[in-house]
Amino acid sequence: MTDPVYLDYNATTPVAPEVADAIEPYLREHFGNPSSSHIYGQRAKQAVEQARGEVAALIGAGREEIVFTGCATEANNLAIQGVAQALAGNKKHLITSAIEHPSVTQPFLKLRNEGWEVTILPVDRHGRVSPVTVERAIRPDTALISVMHANNEVGTVQPIADIARLARSKGILLHTDAAQSAGKIPLNVHKLGVDLLTLAGHKFYAPKGVGALYVRSGTPVSPLQVGAGHEHGLRPGTENVPFAVGLGVAASLARKRLPKLQAYLTSLRDQLHARLQAEIPGLALNGHNEARLPNTLNISFPDVSGHELLAGAAQDVAASTGSACHSGDHAVSGVLGAMKTGTLRAVGAVRLSVGIYTTPADIERAARALIAGWSQLRS
C-alpha cells in the first residue's frame, strides 16, 4: 500500500530538504545563546539576523521590522492585542472580517469582552470584503483593521491595498494575516500598504513552531509578555535559533521559486478542477474564480457529504473539508456560511490544496478516487 496523495498543503507543508539541512547544524554544533557575547553566542546571533534578513526580503520589509514568533497564532495575537493595548484610552473600536482564522477572530472576541467595540465585516458570495463596506465601518475612534490576505479555506485573495488606502487616509492601523499567501503569491508590505503582517513557517516548507510578524517602523505595539528585551522588546525569550534559521531558508527558497512555482501550482489546480468537472455534473467552485491562491481548489460535490467523500477516498487522497483547526468538527464551515453558499452546498464542500511536491500523476490518482467515491455515495 502506498500513502495517499497529499492534497492538504493549506493545513501544513512538508519541511523542505534544504530547510532541514540548514537547521541540523544549529541543533548539534552551533548551540550558543544569541545573547551571549562569546563566539558561540555570536555565531547563533549572526544566523538569526541572517534569517531575519531573508524573511524581510520575502515581503519587501526592513530587517529591523521582523519579529520572530513561535507561530502565526502568536503573531496574530501580538499584532491585534498589542495594538489594542498600545492605543487603549485613545481608541475603542476595531474592525475585522467574518472569514478570519480563529487566531484572529478569538483575540477580537477577547477584546470585545474587555470593552472594545468590534465590527465584523460581511463578505460577498466569493468570500471578498468590499472596501466600501470597510469605509462605512470606519469611525473616528477606530484603532485597527485586520483582514486576512488570502483565505485558508477557499483561497480568495482580499483587496488589501484598497483597504490600506482607506485606513491610511484615516490614520488607522492595518494588519493582515498572510499565513496562507506567503510563498504562493507575491507579498510586498509597501505595495499592500499594511502596518502589520503575519507569516507562518509551516505553510511554506519551514517547520511548525516558528512564525514572524512584520511591524512597520513606528507602529505602536505593546508586548503581551514581559521579560528580557528580545525581538525588539516585543517577544521576550531566548530565540529558537534552529527554527529561525529554517524560516530564513524557507523564505529564501520561496522568493527564488515564486514565479515558476505560482504557474506550476495553478496548472495542477486547474488540471484537477477540469478533471472533476468533466465527470461530476453540478460540481460548484467556492471562492473567487480569479482572485484566489494558485494552489487552492474548494469545491462542493452535489448530493453528498464532503466528510463522507473524503473518508471513502482516504486510501488515495488526504485532504480536508476546511481549516485544519476545525478538522474534528463536522459542522458547516463558518467561511462558507459567511459566503451564504447554502447548507447543502456547504455540506458537500472539500478543500483540495496542492504544493511543490504534487505531481500531475498525483492529480490524476486523486481525481479518479474522488470521482469513484462520489459515484459510490450517489448510488
C-alpha positions in Angstrom: 0.0 0.0 0.0 1.3 3.4 -0.9 0.4 6.6 1.0 -2.5 8.6 -0.3 -1.9 11.7 -2.4 -1.4 14.7 0.0 -3.7 17.5 -1.0 -3.8 19.4 2.2 -0.9 21.9 1.8 -3.0 24.7 3.3 -3.1 22.8 6.5 0.7 22.3 6.6 3.6 21.6 4.2 6.4 19.1 4.5 9.8 20.6 5.6 11.9 21.3 2.5 15.1 19.2 2.5 17.2 22.4 2.2 15.5 23.8 5.3 16.1 20.6 7.3 19.7 20.6 6.2 20.2 24.2 7.3 18.5 23.5 10.7 20.6 20.5 11.7 23.9 22.3 12.5 22.1 24.6 14.8 20.7 21.6 16.7 24.1 19.9 17.0 27.1 22.2 16.7 26.0 25.9 16.9 24.1 25.7 20.1 25.1 29.1 21.6 22.7 31.6 23.1 22.4 34.7 20.7 22.5 37.0 23.7 26.0 35.7 24.8 29.0 37.8 23.8 31.4 34.9 23.2 31.9 33.2 19.8 29.2 30.5 20.4 26.6 33.2 21.0 27.7 35.4 18.2 27.5 32.6 15.7 23.9 32.0 16.8 23.1 35.7 16.7 24.6 36.1 13.2 22.5 33.2 12.0 19.3 34.7 13.5 20.0 38.0 11.9 20.7 36.5 8.5 17.4 34.6 8.7 15.7 37.9 9.7 17.0 39.5 6.6 15.8 36.6 4.4 12.3 36.9 5.9 12.3 40.6 5.4 13.4 40.2 1.7 10.5 37.9 1.0 8.0 40.6 1.9 9.9 43.7 1.0 10.4 44.8 4.6 13.4 46.1 6.6 15.3 43.6 8.7 14.5 45.6 11.9 10.8 45.2 11.1 10.7 41.4 11.5 9.8 39.8 14.9 10.2 36.1 15.2 7.4 34.3 17.0 6.5 30.7 17.9 3.7 30.5 15.3 1.3 32.6 13.3 -1.3 32.4 16.1 1.2 34.2 18.4 2.0 36.8 15.7 -1.7 37.5 15.2 -2.3 37.9 18.9 0.7 40.2 19.2 -0.5 42.3 16.4 -4.1 42.6 17.5 -3.9 42.7 21.2 -0.6 44.5 21.1 -2.0 47.4 19.1 -5.2 47.5 21.3 -3.1 47.7 24.5 -0.9 50.4 22.9 -3.9 52.6 21.9 -6.3 51.8 24.7 -7.7 55.0 26.2 -7.5 56.9 22.9 -9.4 54.5 20.7 -12.2 51.9 21.4 -13.2 50.5 18.0 -11.8 47.6 16.0 -12.7 46.1 12.6 -12.2 42.6 11.2 -14.0 40.2 8.8 -16.3 37.3 9.1 -13.9 34.8 7.4 -10.8 35.2 9.6 -8.8 32.4 11.0 -9.7 31.6 14.7 -6.3 33.1 15.7 -7.6 36.4 14.5 -11.2 36.1 15.5 -10.6 35.0 19.0 -8.4 37.9 20.0 -11.1 40.3 18.7 -13.7 38.5 20.7 -11.5 38.6 23.8 -11.0 42.4 23.3 -14.8 42.8 22.9 -15.3 41.1 26.3 -12.8 43.6 27.7 -14.8 46.6 26.5 -13.7 47.2 22.9 -16.3 47.7 20.2 -15.8 45.3 17.3 -17.3 45.4 13.8 -17.2 42.2 11.9 -17.5 42.8 8.2 -19.5 40.6 5.9 -18.2 39.1 2.6 -19.7 38.6 -0.8 -20.5 35.3 -2.3 -16.9 34.9 -3.5 -15.6 35.5 0.1 -14.3 39.0 -0.6 -14.5 42.0 1.7 -15.7 45.1 -0.1 -13.6 48.3 0.5 -16.9 50.2 0.5 -18.1 48.1 3.5 -14.8 48.9 5.2 -15.2 52.6 4.6 -18.7 52.5 6.1 -17.5 50.8 9.2 -14.7 53.2 10.0 -15.2 55.5 12.9 -13.2 58.4 14.4 -12.2 56.0 17.3 -11.2 53.0 15.1 -7.8 51.8 16.2 -7.2 48.8 13.9 -8.5 46.9 10.9 -7.5 43.3 10.4 -8.4 41.5 7.2 -6.6 38.3 6.0 -4.6 38.5 2.8 -5.9 35.1 1.4 -8.5 32.8 2.9 -7.3 29.4 4.2 -10.4 27.5 3.1 -11.5 28.9 -0.3 -8.3 30.8 -1.3 -9.9 34.1 -2.1 -7.4 37.0 -2.1 -8.6 40.2 -0.4 -8.2 43.8 -1.9 -5.7 44.7 0.9 -4.1 47.6 -1.0 -7.5 49.2 -1.5 -8.4 48.7 2.2 -5.0 50.1 3.2 -5.6 53.3 1.3 -8.8 53.9 3.3 -7.1 53.0 6.6 -4.1 55.2 5.9 -6.3 58.2 5.0 -8.0 57.9 8.3 -4.9 57.3 10.4 -6.0 53.7 11.2 -3.5 50.8 11.5 -4.0 47.8 9.2 -3.0 44.2 9.9 -3.2 41.3 7.5 -2.8 37.6 8.2 -0.7 36.4 5.2 -0.1 32.9 6.6 -1.7 31.3 3.5 -0.3 33.6 0.8 3.4 33.6 1.7 5.3 31.5 -0.9 2.3 31.2 -3.2 1.8 34.7 -4.4 4.0 37.9 -4.3 4.0 39.7 -1.0 5.3 43.3 -0.6 4.3 45.2 2.5 4.8 48.6 0.8 2.6 47.7 -2.2 0.0 46.3 0.2 0.2 49.3 2.5 0.0 47.3 5.7 1.4 48.2 9.1 1.5 44.6 10.4 1.7 41.3 8.6 1.7 37.7 9.9 3.7 34.7 8.5 3.5 31.0 9.4 6.6 28.9 8.7 4.9 25.6 8.3 2.7 27.0 5.4 5.8 27.4 3.2 8.0 24.5 3.9 9.6 25.5 7.2 8.9 23.6 10.5 5.9 24.0 12.7 6.6 26.1 15.7 8.0 29.2 14.1 6.4 32.3 12.6 7.0 36.0 12.1 5.3 39.3 12.5 6.2 42.3 10.3 5.8 45.5 12.3 6.2 48.7 10.3 8.7 51.0 11.9 6.9 53.4 14.3 3.8 51.2 14.7 2.6 51.3 18.3 2.5 47.7 19.7 2.7 46.7 23.3 4.3 43.3 24.2 2.0 40.7 25.5 4.7 39.1 27.7 7.4 40.7 29.7 11.0 39.6 30.3 14.2 40.5 28.6 14.4 42.7 25.6 14.5 40.0 22.8 12.9 40.7 19.4 13.0 44.5 19.7 11.3 44.2 23.1 8.1 42.6 21.6 8.7 38.9 22.2 10.8 38.0 25.2 12.6 34.7 25.5 15.7 33.1 24.0 15.3 32.9 20.3 14.6 29.5 18.7 17.8 29.6 16.6 17.4 26.4 14.6 13.8 27.2 13.5 14.6 30.9 12.8 17.3 29.6 10.5 14.9 27.3 8.9 12.3 30.0 8.4 15.0 32.2 6.7 16.0 29.4 4.3 12.3 28.7 3.5 11.8 32.4 2.8 14.8 32.5 0.5 13.6 29.4 -1.4 10.1 30.9 -1.7 11.4 34.2 -3.1 13.6 32.4 -5.7 11.0 29.9 -6.7 7.9 32.0 -6.7 7.4 33.0 -10.4 7.7 29.4 -11.7 6.0 27.8 -8.7 3.0 30.0 -9.0 2.4 28.9 -12.6 3.1 25.3 -11.6 0.6 25.3 -8.8 -2.0 27.0 -10.9 -1.7 24.3 -13.6 -2.1 21.5 -11.1 -5.1 23.1 -9.5 -6.8 23.7 -12.8 -6.0 20.2 -14.1 -7.7 18.8 -11.0 -10.7 21.1 -11.4 -11.1 20.2 -15.1 -10.9 16.5 -14.4 -13.5 16.6 -11.7 -15.8 18.9 -13.7 -15.8 16.6 -16.7 -17.2 13.7 -14.6 -19.3 15.3 -11.9 -22.3 17.4 -13.1 -23.2 20.2 -10.7 -19.7 20.5 -9.2 -19.5 24.0 -7.7 -16.5 26.2 -7.1 -16.4 28.0 -3.8 -14.4 31.3 -3.7 -13.4 33.8 -6.4 -12.7 32.4 -9.9 -9.6 34.6 -10.4 -8.6 36.4 -7.2 -7.6 33.3 -5.3 -4.5 31.3 -4.4 -2.9 29.3 -7.2 -2.9 26.1 -5.2 -6.4 26.1 -3.7 -9.5 24.4 -5.0 -12.5 24.5 -2.8 -15.4 22.7 -4.5 -18.8 21.4 -3.5 -19.8 17.9 -4.6 -23.5 17.6 -5.2 -25.8 15.4 -3.1 -23.0 14.0 -0.9 -21.2 15.0 2.3 -17.7 16.2 1.9 -16.6 14.4 5.1 -18.1 11.1 3.8 -16.5 11.5 0.4 -13.0 12.1 1.9 -13.5 9.2 4.3 -14.3 6.9 1.4 -11.4 8.1 -0.7 -8.9 8.1 2.2 -6.7 5.4 0.8 -5.9 7.6 -2.2 -6.5 11.2 -1.1 -5.5 13.1 2.1 -7.4 16.3 2.1 -9.9 18.2 4.3 -13.2 19.9 4.2 -11.9 23.2 5.6 -9.5 24.7 8.2 -7.3 22.2 10.0 -8.2 24.0 13.2 -11.8 22.6 12.8 -11.0 19.2 11.3 -12.5 17.3 14.2 -15.7 19.3 13.9 -18.2 18.3 11.2 -20.2 21.5 11.4 -20.7 23.5 8.2 -17.7 25.8 7.5 -18.1 29.3 9.0 -16.4 30.7 5.9 -18.9 29.1 3.6 -21.7 30.3 5.9 -20.4 33.8 5.7 -20.4 33.5 1.9 -24.0 32.3 2.1 -23.4 29.3 -0.1 -26.4 27.4 1.4 -26.3 24.4 3.7 -26.4 21.6 1.1 -23.6 23.1 -0.9 -21.6 23.8 2.3 -22.0 20.2 3.5 -20.6 18.9 0.2 -17.5 21.2 0.2 -14.0 19.8 0.1 -10.7 21.8 0.1 -8.0 20.4 -2.1 -4.7 22.2 -1.9 -1.6 21.3 -3.9 2.1 22.1 -3.3 5.5 22.0 -4.7 5.8 18.2 -4.4 2.5 17.4 -6.0 2.8 15.8 -9.5 0.4 15.5 -12.4 0.2 11.8 -11.7 -0.9 12.6 -8.2 -3.6 14.8 -9.6 -4.9 12.0 -11.8 -4.9 9.5 -9.0 -6.7 11.8 -6.7 -9.3 12.7 -9.3 -10.1 9.1 -10.1 -10.6 8.4 -6.4 -12.8 11.4 -5.8 -14.9 10.6 -8.8 -15.3 7.0 -7.8 -16.1 8.0 -4.3 -18.7 10.4 -5.4 -20.4 7.9 -7.7 -20.4 5.3 -5.0 -22.1 7.6 -2.5 -24.6 8.7 -5.0 -25.6 5.1 -5.8 
